[in-house]
Amino acid sequence: MNANRLLLVAFLAGAIGTQNVAVAQEESVAPPTAPKAVRLPIEGELPAASATEWLNSPPLTAAELRGKVILIDFWTYTCINWRRSLPYVRAWAEKYKDQGLVVIGVHTPEFEFEKNVDNVRRAAKEMRIDYPIAIDNDQAIWRGFNNDYWPALYFVDAQGQIRHHYFGEGEYERSERIIQQLLTEAGVSGVDDKLVSVDPRGAEAAADLDNLKSEENYVGDERTENFASPGGAIPDEPCVYNVPARLSLNHWALSGDWTVEKQTIVLNKPNGRIAYRFHARDLHLVMGLAARGTSVRFRVLINGQPPSKAHGVDVDEQGNGTVTEPRLYQLIRQPKPITDRQFEIEFLDPGVEAFSFTFG
């Protein structure tokens, strides 16, 4: 994690110091009185950077935000780590909006298709995000914050000073306590010190960390690891690939006629397959379409069989599904026991693009 400093001026901007912030350890059972305030140093002030566009709000200015406590959430809509934090951010936005909290989601895209504002707008609607979204397609805000992560939270007090930051999933109780403290510091009376209760489902459910032995892996030539098809990848040329007789854990391979590009792999002819040996409760794959307005049917197998009760939300028990838009697809959510298993996805139509595997 690497960030230097941060600010919110004019539209939104910043960068922050990377020093750790000492926070008092919280009790597992909330005490009857309000939690004790913790020391939150000022982390920095900096120059402005403008958003490309705004969703759910007109452009927000420093004058409009003065006196408000602000939570800035960097996200990109296919990121599983951010997706699992969303239930909490969404709940905080709803609970504290009438007490002076403004949540601003800064959407900085990772993949090219995430720059399409219509895709972001559709994703925000499906994920029930109604707080302001700053579109950061040119990464001006990202660079201003010197940010490297999705999700990344920045906590801004009513004077426009950055008081805390957190990168990644987790520490939701601490984050909410800091929101409560900054609201109290801003003079808001009667801040409810109870914590939000969420019921995450589908891709938003927390990862099963005890059984997670597979890490995110991109499949484009620029960043992939452990590609196991014989002969390796031939970048930017149509090529027929094969799956070896055995895959080691966290290795993957292609079968059929594919073109391996920098960010993605593209299927040129029907019945191409991807095989992946993994160890996790959940398996997700970010997929899209080479031609807009098309769709691609697929079938998923786990250890050579239809997934049955191990199917994800985007697949039925027989393993059938369809790619209809560029997004993250949850393909496997298996019951215990979790062991090394071989996942396969066969595409019945050409024209699919695959970008990255993530697990949970």
Helices and strands as residue ranges (DSSP letters): E 53-55, H 62-65, E 69-75, H 80-96, G 97-99, E 101-107, G 112-115, H 117-126, E 133-135, H 140-144, E 152-156, E 162-167, H 172-185, G 202-204, G 209-211, E 217-218, E 238-241, E 252-260, E 265-267, E 272-278, E 282-289, E 296-302, G 308-310, E 320-323, E 327-333, E 341-347, E 352-359
